[in-house]
Amino acid sequence: MAESGPSIDLDHTVRNAMRGLADAPGAAWLDGPMHVLADLGGPLPAGIALAAAAVFATLRTRRAYPIVIAAGSVLVVMVAVIGGKDLIGRPGPSESPVPADGWGFFPSGHTATSTVCYGIAALLLGRVGSARAGRHWARGAAVLCSLIGFALLWCDYHWLADVLASWALCAIVLWAAARVADAGGLRPRPPAAPPSPSPRGTPPSCAR
C-alpha cells in the first residue's frame, strides 16, 4: 500500500485537525455524543431501521419489491466492503499492522452500513408516502449519515479516505436502488386532487 501521496497526506492532515478539535479545552463533553453517533452506524441499529422501513413499505404496497431492494442493496455493499478491506488491508489511524487473519479499515464498514441502511430506508419510506415526505426522509438520512461519518473521524476510528470511499460506493448503490424502484412502479403518491365542486344550482345534501 502507498505510504505517501495526496490522499494519504490529506488523511493525516484531517486526522491531526480532528485530534486538535477533540483535545481542545471544553470539547470533552462531545466525546459521549460522538461515540453514540458512531455506534448508530453499526449493523444492529442501522439494520433495525432498514428492516422496519422495508416491512412498512411492503405492507403499504403489498408487494415484495421493498424487501428485495433492501436485501439486494445491503448484500452488494457488504460484498464490496469486505472485499475491499480484505484486498487492501489498510491500517487504521492507530497505524497498527492489520493481522494476517483480520480485515483492513478501507473502506469504512460503519460508514457503508449506515449510509446504505438509512439511505435505503429513507428511499422506501419516501416511495410509499408523498413526494414532500420523501424529501424530508432523504434530507434526514443525509444529515444523520454525515454526522456518523464525522463522528467516526472524531473518535479516531477511520481515516477520511475510508469514509469517503464508503459514501461513494453507497451513492452508486442508492442510485441503482432508486432506478429499480422506478422500474418496479414504486413512486411517491401524487398530491390528492381537490374535491370536485357541486354543479351550479344543486343544493347541498343537507338542504334537500
N, C-alpha and C positions, 0 to 999 in steps of 0.2 A: 504494500500500500504506500502511496505517496506520503511523504512526511513534510512536504512544503508545497507551496503554490497559493494562488489567490484564495481558493476556497478554504484551505487549511488556515491561512493567515486570518481570514475573516472569522473563522470558528474561534480562534484563540482571542481575537480582539473582542468579540461579543462575550465570550466566557469571562474574560477579565472585567469587562464592564458590568456584567451581571453579578460577579463576585463583589465588585465595589458597591453596587446598589444593595445587595443582601447584607453586607457587613457594615453599611453606613449606620451611624447613630440614629436610633429611633425607628429602624426598619425591622427590628427583631420580631415585632408583633405580626408582620406579614408572613413569617415562616409557616405558621399554622394554616392560614387560609391557602397559601400556595401549595402546601402538601395535600390539602383536601382537593384542590383543583387538579393536581397531578393524578391523584387517585381516581378521579372521575374518568380518566382516560383508560382505566383498567377494564378487562373483559367483563367483569360482573356488573358494574353499574351501567356501562355503555350497552352491554348485551341485553340487560333487562329493558332498557329504554327502547331498543330496537325491536325486541320481541313484542313488547306491549303495543308499539305502533303498528307492527305488521299484523298482529292479531286483530286490532281495532279496524285497520283498513280492510282486512279480509272479511270481517263481519259486515262492514258497511257496504262493500261491493259484492259480497257473496261470490267471490272469485279467488283463485289461488295465486293470482299474479303478485300481490304484495309479499307473500311469503317466499315465492320464487325469487323475486328481485332482492329481497333482504338476504336470503341464504346465499344466492349466487354472488352478490357483491362482497359479502364477508369472506367467502371462500377464495375469490380472486385476490383480495387484498392479503389474506393470511398466507397464501402460497407465495405471493410476490415478496412479502416482508420476510418470511422465514428463509426463502431462497436468498434474498439479499444479505441478510445477517450471516448466513452460513457461508456464502460465497466470498463476501468482502471481509468479514471478520474484523471490523474496525473497533479499536478500544474506545471506551467511553472517556468522559472528561478526566477521570482519575488517572488515565494513561496506563492502567494496569493491563498487562497482556491478557488476551482472551484465552481461556483454557482450551485445550485441544478438543474437548467434548462440549464446548459451550458455543453460544452464538455471539456475534458482534452487536454493536449498537446502531449500525446503519442498515436500513432506515429505522426510525423510531417506532417501536411497536405500539406504545401508548398513544402516540400521535395518530397513527394509522387507525387504531381501534376506535378512538374517539371520533375521528373525522368520518369514517365510513358508517359507524353505528348511528351517531347523532345526525349525520347528514342524510342518510337513507331514511331514518325515522321522520325527519322534517319533510323530506320529499313525499313519503307515503301519506303523512297527515295532510300535507298541502293538496294532494291529489284527491282526497276524499272530502275536502272542505271547499271553501270559497277561495278564489284567487287571492283575495286580500289576506285571508288567514294563512295561505301558503307562503306569502311574502314574509309575514311575521315569523312563521316557523323557520324559514330559511335564514332570516337575519339572526334569530335567536341561536340557531345551531352554529352559525358562523362566529358569533361573539363567543359562545362557550368554547368552541374548538380553538379559537385564537388565545383565549385565556389559558386553556390547558397547555398549549404549546409554550406560552410564555412561562407558565409555572414549571414546566419540565426544564427550561433553561435556568430559571431562578434556583431551583432545587439542585442544580448541577447534575441532573440525570442524563442529559444528552447535549450533544453539540448542535449548533444551529443547522448545519447541513443535514443532520439526522431528521430534524423536524421538517425542514423544507422539502426533503425528498419524499416523506410520507404525505405531506399536503399535495405535492404534485401528483403522486400516484393516485391518491383518493379523488383528486379533481377529475382525473380521467375516468375513474370508475363511476363517480356520481354522474358525470355527463352521459356515460353509456347507460346507466340505470334510468336516467330521465328519458332517453330515446326508447328504451324498452317499454317504459311505462306509457309513452305516447303511442307506440305501436300496439300495445295491448288495450288501448282505449281508456287508460287511467288519466283523466284530466280533471282539473278543478271544475266544480259546478258553476254554470253560468249564473249571473245575478237573477234573482227572482223577478219575473215580469210583473208590473203593476196591474192591479185588477182592472178589468175592462169596465168602462163607465156604463151605467144603465142607459138604455135607449131613451131619447128625449120624450118626455111626456109620460113615461111609465112610472107610476108612483112606487115608492119603496114598499116592500112586502108588509111592513108593519102598518101601512096606511090603507091596505086593501081590505 
